Amino acid sequence: SVTIAAPNAPKPLTLAPLASAGPSTPAAPSPAEIESSPAKIPSPPAGIPRDPLPGSAQAARPLTKNTLILCLLSPGAGLLLFWFWLALRSAQRTDPARPRREAHARLAALLSEMRTSASSGSQRSTLNSQLLAWQHDTTALWQVLHAAPSATALGDAAWSALWTEAERALYGPKTALPTDWVARAEAALAAKRVPGFKPLRLFLPRNLLPFAALLALSVFSLPFFSPSALAAEPASAYRSGDFAAAEKSWRDTLAKTPTDWIARHNLSLALAQQDRAGEAAAQAAAAFVQNPADPSVRWHFALACAKAGFTPAPLAAFLSSDPSPSLARLASPAQWQRALIASTVVAALSLGWILLNAYGAGSRLATLGAPLLLGLSIVAAATAIFGVFAYGTAADERAVVAWHAGTLRSIPTEADTTQKTTPLPAGSIAIADKAFLGWTRLSFENGQTGWVRKEDLVSLWK
């Protein structure tokens, strides 16, 4: 080392020689570098046989050639007869004159009932319901498609006069019906001829071909047919891109079982695929209130409402991040109602157990268990009440939702332009309490009522 003494410096400055360069050691990785290079995740092993299946099963033996031919030909005659019967039923069902014949028969029975009621002096409400039924079947008999037809739409002077007198009795200041009204209505009905059914209609292609196609399908796919394949038909149409066919099939299912929440959910999917966002959201809301616990239903309900641009007010809380609705959506309103009933039954049994113990006929188990059971039933009842009220109007079996923006009218007609109207926002939920010739009257929570066309609504439960 070299020591340099600076002038006037109290201490000398010492310079040490540089260390010789040796082999460099790698620096330790920083925490950030470690986090950016995670360890490799191994793939699960594969390629070896799996465990054997439990149990045993016997395969069916093959049939002999003659037995096979007999089994294949025996159903032929019965199938042809069944085909003929189905074609005949289809011809009767698709006969364009059938609704008119049925209306004609109902009118004859109704007029006979009105004659009996008039002689016995029935109440005014009975006469009003009979006149409304007469108007409904008259429009079917004359094939009038207007929701609120006028007397001139019937095209016959006698029928027009009867219609005018019925309207006056229903809505006019003079509510008395002419004494000869029923007799004149019977005479007009007798003069009105309706075409009868023609059996040869069963040979029309639309009545025969569906069953011919079914016959051909049965011949080629009988060994492979299974009920599960039939049940999967709408889903297959959906996956193949035929959303209209899938929609029709699921609508047919809902016409028979409107509380089929799976069909509701699937119908909403098919409608969404066809860019019918409003109706898809309404059907998704129906599926949600029927089974809110299903994750797929909840997810699609949120998506459908986002696409449609509206959320039904009573169900909006379920789409928020608030944790309180998460308890209510564990069950549907109907399930919460049944839980409430069960809770009250348990509470009553608990009180009876406590009473039995108070009279000295109980035990130590009753002394401890009965109050505990009573407390649990009260908690369960309170939870069920909260669950029911969380759905608001949607918990009513008459609840409907408007799937697009429309107009709420004060009377069930579009012909009267002087009536009062108000906008009906899309997604509005109300109670459908009355129906009249294709119109539905809605009742809202604030007391407002009004009429809207039936096709503008989706029922949540019916």
C-alpha positions in Angstrom: 0.0 0.0 0.0 1.1 3.6 -0.6 0.6 6.3 2.0 0.3 9.9 0.7 0.6 12.7 3.1 -1.5 15.6 2.0 -0.2 19.1 3.0 -1.6 20.3 6.3 -3.6 17.0 6.6 -4.0 15.7 10.1 -3.9 12.1 8.9 -2.3 10.4 5.9 -4.4 8.8 3.1 -3.7 5.2 2.5 -4.5 3.5 -0.9 -4.9 -0.3 -0.9 -4.1 -2.4 -4.0 -7.0 -3.7 -6.1 -7.9 -7.4 -5.5 -7.2 -9.7 -8.4 -10.2 -10.7 -10.5 -11.3 -14.2 -9.7 -14.2 -16.4 -10.9 -17.6 -14.7 -10.6 -20.4 -16.3 -8.6 -24.0 -16.1 -9.9 -26.4 -13.7 -8.0 -29.3 -15.2 -6.2 -32.7 -14.7 -8.0 -34.9 -12.0 -6.7 -38.5 -12.7 -5.3 -40.0 -11.1 -8.4 -38.1 -13.4 -10.7 -39.2 -16.4 -8.7 -42.9 -15.4 -9.0 -42.6 -14.8 -12.7 -41.3 -18.4 -13.3 -43.8 -20.8 -11.6 -43.1 -24.5 -11.4 -44.3 -26.7 -14.1 -47.7 -28.4 -13.4 -47.6 -32.1 -14.2 -50.2 -33.7 -16.4 -52.3 -36.5 -14.9 -51.2 -40.0 -15.8 -53.0 -42.0 -18.5 -52.6 -45.0 -20.7 -53.3 -47.9 -18.4 -56.6 -49.9 -18.1 -59.2 -48.7 -15.7 -60.8 -50.6 -12.8 -63.3 -53.3 -13.7 -67.0 -52.5 -13.5 -68.9 -54.0 -10.5 -71.8 -56.4 -10.8 -72.8 -58.7 -13.7 -75.1 -58.6 -16.7 -76.3 -61.2 -19.3 -76.5 -60.5 -23.0 -79.6 -61.6 -24.9 -79.2 -64.5 -27.3 -79.7 -63.9 -31.1 -83.0 -65.0 -32.6 -83.3 -67.6 -35.3 -84.0 -66.5 -38.8 -87.7 -67.5 -38.8 -88.3 -65.9 -35.5 -86.7 -62.7 -36.5 -88.8 -62.5 -39.7 -92.0 -63.2 -37.7 -91.1 -60.5 -35.2 -90.4 -58.0 -37.9 -93.5 -58.6 -39.9 -96.0 -59.1 -37.1 -96.2 -55.4 -36.1 -96.7 -54.3 -39.7 -100.5 -54.7 -39.8 -100.9 -53.1 -36.5 -98.6 -50.2 -37.4 -100.6 -49.6 -40.6 -103.9 -49.5 -38.7 -102.3 -47.2 -36.1 -101.0 -45.0 -38.9 -104.6 -44.8 -40.4 -106.0 -43.9 -37.0 -103.4 -41.2 -36.4 -104.0 -39.8 -39.9 -107.7 -39.7 -39.2 -107.1 -37.9 -35.9 -104.8 -35.5 -37.6 -107.4 -34.8 -40.3 -110.0 -34.1 -37.6 -107.6 -31.9 -35.6 -106.4 -29.9 -38.6 -109.9 -29.5 -40.2 -110.3 -25.7 -40.7 -114.0 -26.0 -40.0 -113.6 -27.8 -36.7 -113.4 -24.6 -34.5 -116.6 -23.4 -36.2 -118.4 -26.7 -35.5 -117.3 -26.7 -31.9 -118.4 -23.1 -31.5 -121.8 -24.0 -33.1 -122.3 -26.8 -30.6 -121.3 -24.6 -27.6 -123.7 -21.9 -28.8 -126.6 -24.3 -29.0 -125.9 -25.6 -25.4 -125.4 -22.0 -24.2 -128.7 -20.7 -25.6 -130.5 -23.7 -24.1 -128.9 -22.8 -20.7 -129.9 -19.1 -21.2 -133.5 -20.1 -21.9 -133.6 -22.1 -18.6 -131.9 -19.3 -16.7 -134.3 -16.7 -18.0 -137.3 -18.8 -16.9 -135.9 -19.3 -13.4 -134.9 -15.6 -13.0 -131.1 -16.0 -12.6 -128.8 -13.3 -11.3 -127.4 -10.5 -13.5 -123.9 -11.7 -13.1 -124.9 -15.1 -14.6 -126.5 -13.4 -17.6 -123.4 -11.3 -18.2 -121.1 -14.3 -18.2 -123.4 -16.1 -20.6 -123.5 -13.1 -23.0 -119.7 -12.9 -22.9 -119.4 -16.6 -23.7 -122.0 -16.1 -26.5 -119.8 -13.3 -28.0 -116.7 -15.4 -27.7 -118.2 -18.4 -29.6 -119.9 -16.1 -32.1 -116.5 -14.7 -33.2 -115.2 -18.3 -33.6 -118.3 -19.3 -35.6 -118.0 -16.3 -37.9 -114.2 -16.5 -38.0 -113.7 -12.9 -36.8 -110.1 -12.4 -35.9 -110.4 -8.9 -34.3 -109.9 -8.8 -30.6 -112.9 -6.5 -30.0 -115.2 -6.9 -33.1 -118.1 -4.6 -33.9 -121.6 -5.8 -35.0 -120.9 -5.1 -38.6 -118.0 -7.6 -38.7 -120.5 -10.5 -38.5 -121.8 -9.9 -42.0 -125.4 -10.9 -41.2 -128.2 -8.5 -40.2 -129.8 -10.9 -37.7 -126.5 -11.7 -36.0 -125.5 -8.0 -36.0 -128.7 -7.1 -34.3 -128.1 -9.8 -31.7 -124.5 -8.6 -31.1 -125.6 -5.0 -30.7 -128.3 -5.9 -28.2 -125.8 -8.0 -26.2 -123.3 -5.1 -26.2 -126.0 -2.8 -25.0 -127.0 -5.2 -22.2 -123.4 -5.6 -21.1 -122.1 -2.1 -21.3 -124.9 0.3 -22.2 -127.2 2.3 -19.9 -130.1 0.0 -20.7 -129.1 -3.4 -19.3 -132.3 -5.3 -20.1 -132.0 -7.9 -22.8 -135.0 -8.2 -25.2 -137.4 -10.9 -24.2 -137.2 -12.6 -27.6 -133.4 -12.4 -27.8 -132.8 -16.1 -27.0 -135.4 -17.2 -29.5 -134.0 -15.0 -32.2 -130.4 -16.2 -31.4 -131.5 -19.9 -31.6 -133.2 -19.2 -35.0 -130.1 -17.4 -36.3 -127.9 -20.3 -35.1 -130.1 -22.9 -36.8 -129.9 -21.0 -40.1 -126.1 -20.8 -39.8 -124.6 -23.8 -41.6 -121.2 -25.1 -40.8 -119.3 -27.6 -43.1 -119.1 -31.1 -41.7 -116.0 -33.3 -41.4 -114.8 -35.0 -44.6 -113.1 -38.3 -43.9 -111.2 -38.2 -47.1 -109.1 -35.4 -45.6 -107.0 -38.1 -43.9 -105.4 -38.8 -47.3 -104.0 -35.2 -47.5 -100.2 -35.2 -47.6 -100.0 -33.1 -44.4 -102.0 -35.8 -42.5 -100.2 -38.8 -44.0 -96.6 -37.7 -44.5 -95.7 -37.1 -40.9 -96.6 -40.7 -40.1 -95.1 -42.0 -43.3 -91.8 -40.4 -42.2 -92.3 -41.9 -38.7 -92.8 -45.3 -40.3 -89.6 -45.1 -42.4 -87.7 -43.9 -39.4 -89.0 -46.8 -37.3 -87.9 -49.3 -40.0 -84.3 -48.0 -40.1 -83.8 -47.0 -36.5 -85.9 -49.4 -34.5 -82.8 -51.3 -33.1 -81.3 -48.0 -32.0 -84.4 -46.3 -30.7 -84.5 -45.3 -27.0 -86.7 -42.9 -25.1 -83.6 -40.8 -24.2 -83.0 -40.2 -27.9 -86.5 -38.8 -28.3 -86.0 -36.6 -25.3 -82.8 -35.2 -26.7 -84.4 -34.2 -30.0 -84.8 -30.4 -29.1 -81.2 -30.3 -27.8 -80.0 -32.0 -31.0 -81.8 -29.4 -33.1 -80.3 -26.7 -31.0 -76.8 -28.0 -31.3 -77.3 -28.4 -35.1 -78.3 -24.7 -35.4 -82.0 -25.2 -36.0 -83.0 -22.9 -33.2 -86.6 -22.4 -34.5 -87.3 -26.1 -34.3 -85.8 -26.3 -30.8 -87.9 -23.3 -29.7 -91.1 -25.0 -31.0 -90.4 -28.2 -29.2 -89.7 -26.5 -25.9 -92.8 -24.4 -26.3 -94.9 -27.5 -26.8 -93.4 -28.9 -23.6 -94.2 -25.8 -21.7 -97.8 -25.8 -23.0 -98.2 -29.1 -21.2 -96.0 -28.5 -18.2 -95.4 -24.8 -17.7 -93.4 -25.4 -14.5 -90.7 -27.3 -16.4 -87.8 -25.0 -15.5 -85.4 -26.8 -17.8 -87.6 -26.3 -20.8 -88.0 -22.6 -19.8 -84.2 -22.2 -19.6 -83.6 -24.0 -22.9 -86.3 -22.0 -24.6 -84.6 -18.8 -23.4 -81.4 -20.0 -24.9 -83.1 -20.7 -28.3 -84.7 -17.3 -28.3 -81.4 -15.6 -27.5 -79.8 -17.4 -30.4 -82.5 -15.8 -32.6 -81.7 -12.3 -31.3 -85.1 -12.1 -29.4 -83.5 -10.7 -26.3 -86.6 -9.4 -24.6 -88.6 -12.6 -24.8 -85.4 -14.6 -23.9 -85.0 -12.5 -20.7 -88.6 -13.0 -19.7 -88.3 -16.8 -20.1 -85.0 -16.7 -18.3 -86.8 -14.9 -15.4 -89.4 -17.6 -15.3 -86.8 -20.3 -15.2 -85.0 -18.4 -12.4 -88.0 -18.0 -10.1 -88.9 -21.7 -10.7 -85.3 -22.9 -9.8 -83.0 -20.2 -8.7 -80.5 -22.6 -7.2 -79.2 -23.9 -10.5 -75.9 -22.1 -11.5 -76.6 -22.3 -15.2 -80.1 -20.7 -14.8 -78.6 -17.9 -12.7 -75.8 -17.2 -15.1 -78.0 -17.1 -18.1 -80.6 -15.0 -16.3 -78.0 -12.3 -15.7 -76.7 -12.5 -19.3 -80.3 -12.4 -20.8 -81.2 -9.3 -18.7 -78.0 -7.6 -19.8 -78.7 -8.3 -23.5 -82.3 -7.2 -23.2 -81.5 -4.0 -21.3 -84.0 -4.6 -18.4 -84.3 -6.6 -15.2 -87.7 -7.3 -13.6 -87.8 -5.1 -10.5 -88.6 -7.8 -7.9 -85.6 -9.9 -9.2 -83.1 -7.1 -9.6 -81.6 -7.7 -6.1 -80.6 -11.2 -7.1 -78.3 -9.8 -9.7 -76.5 -7.5 -7.3 -73.5 -8.2 -5.2 -75.5 -7.8 -2.0 -75.1 -11.0 0.0 -78.7 -10.9 1.4 -80.4 -12.3 -1.7 -78.0 -15.2 -1.8 -80.0 -17.0 0.9 -83.3 -16.4 -0.8 -82.1 -17.9 -4.1 -81.3 -21.2 -2.5 -84.9 -22.2 -3.2 -87.8 -21.0 -5.3 -90.8 -19.2 -3.8 -92.9 -22.3 -3.9 -90.2 -24.2 -2.0 -89.9 -21.5 0.6 -93.6 -21.7 1.1 -93.5 -25.4 1.7 -90.5 -24.9 4.1 -92.7 -22.4 6.0 -95.5 -24.9 6.2 -93.1 -27.5 7.5 -91.6 -25.1 10.0 -95.0 -24.3 11.4 -95.8 -28.0 11.7 -92.6 -28.6 13.6 -93.2 -25.6 15.8 -96.7 -26.9 16.7 -95.2 -30.3 17.5 -92.6 -28.7 19.7 -95.2 -26.7 21.6 -97.2 -29.9 22.1 -94.1 -31.6 23.4 -93.5 -28.7 25.8 -97.1 -28.9 27.0 -96.8 -32.6 27.5 -93.7 -32.0 29.6 -95.4 -29.3 31.6 -98.2 -31.7 32.6 -95.5 -34.1 34.0 -95.7 -36.6 31.2 -92.4 -35.6 29.6 -88.8 -36.6 30.2 -85.5 -35.0 30.5 -85.0 -35.3 26.7 -88.3 -33.3 26.3 -87.1 -30.6 28.7 -84.0 -30.0 26.6 -85.0 -31.0 23.1 -88.5 -29.4 22.8 -87.3 -25.8 23.3 -84.4 -26.3 21.0 -86.6 -27.7 18.3 -89.0 -24.8 18.8 -86.2 -22.3 18.4 -84.9 -24.0 15.3 -88.4 -24.0 13.8 -88.9 -20.3 14.5 -85.5 -19.6 12.8 -86.5 -21.7 9.8 -89.9 -20.1 9.6 -88.3 -16.6 9.7 -85.9 -17.6 6.9 -88.7 -19.0 4.8 -90.7 -15.8 5.2 -87.7 -13.8 4.1 -87.2 -16.2 1.2 -90.8 -15.7 0.0 -90.9 -12.0 0.3 -87.5 -11.6 -1.4 -89.2 -12.5 -4.7 -92.0 -9.9 -4.3 -94.7 -10.1 -7.0 -92.8 -12.9 -8.7 -93.9 -15.3 -5.9 -97.5 -15.1 -7.0 -98.7 -17.9 -9.3 -100.5 -15.3 -11.5 -97.4 -13.2 -12.0 -96.5 -12.3 -15.6 -93.7 -10.2 -17.1 -93.9 -7.9 -20.1 -91.2 -8.9 -22.5 -91.2 -5.7 -24.5 -92.2 -2.1 -24.1 -95.9 -1.6 -24.8 -99.0 0.4 -23.9 -101.2 -0.2 -20.9 -104.9 0.6 -21.8 -107.8 1.4 -19.6 -110.2 -0.8 -21.6 -109.5 -4.0 -23.6 -109.6 -2.6 -27.1 -107.5 -0.7 -29.6 -110.5 0.8 -31.4 -111.3 3.4 -28.9 -108.7 6.2 -29.4 -110.2 8.3 -26.6 -109.3 6.0 -23.8 -106.5 6.8 -21.4 -103.2 4.9 -21.9 -99.8 4.8 -20.2 -96.5 3.3 -21.3 -95.7 -0.2 -20.1 -91.9 -0.6 -19.7 -90.3 -3.8 -20.7 -89.6 -6.2 -17.8 -92.6 -5.0 -15.8 -94.0 -7.7 -13.5 -97.7 -7.6 -12.5 -100.6 -9.9 -11.5 -102.8 -11.1 -14.3 -106.2 -11.1 -12.6 -108.6 -11.0 -15.6 -108.8 -12.1 -19.3 -111.1 -11.0 -22.1 -110.9 -11.9 -25.8 -107.1 -12.1 -26.0 -106.6 -9.3 -23.5 -105.2 -9.6 -20.0 -105.8 -7.2 -17.2 -102.7 -6.4 -15.1 -102.7 -5.3 -11.5 -99.5 -3.6 -10.1 -98.2 -3.1 -6.6 -99.1 0.6 -6.6 -102.8 -0.2 -7.3 -102.6 0.7 -11.0 -104.6 -1.6 -13.3 -104.8 -1.8 -17.1 -105.2 -4.1 -20.1 -102.5 -5.4 -22.5 -102.5 -8.0 -25.2 -101.9 -11.6 -24.0 -99.1 -12.2 -26.5 -97.0 -9.3 -25.0 -96.7 -11.2 -21.7 -94.8 -14.3 -20.4 -96.3 -16.1 -17.4 -93.8 -17.0 -14.7 -95.7 -20.1 -13.5 -98.6 -20.9 -15.9 
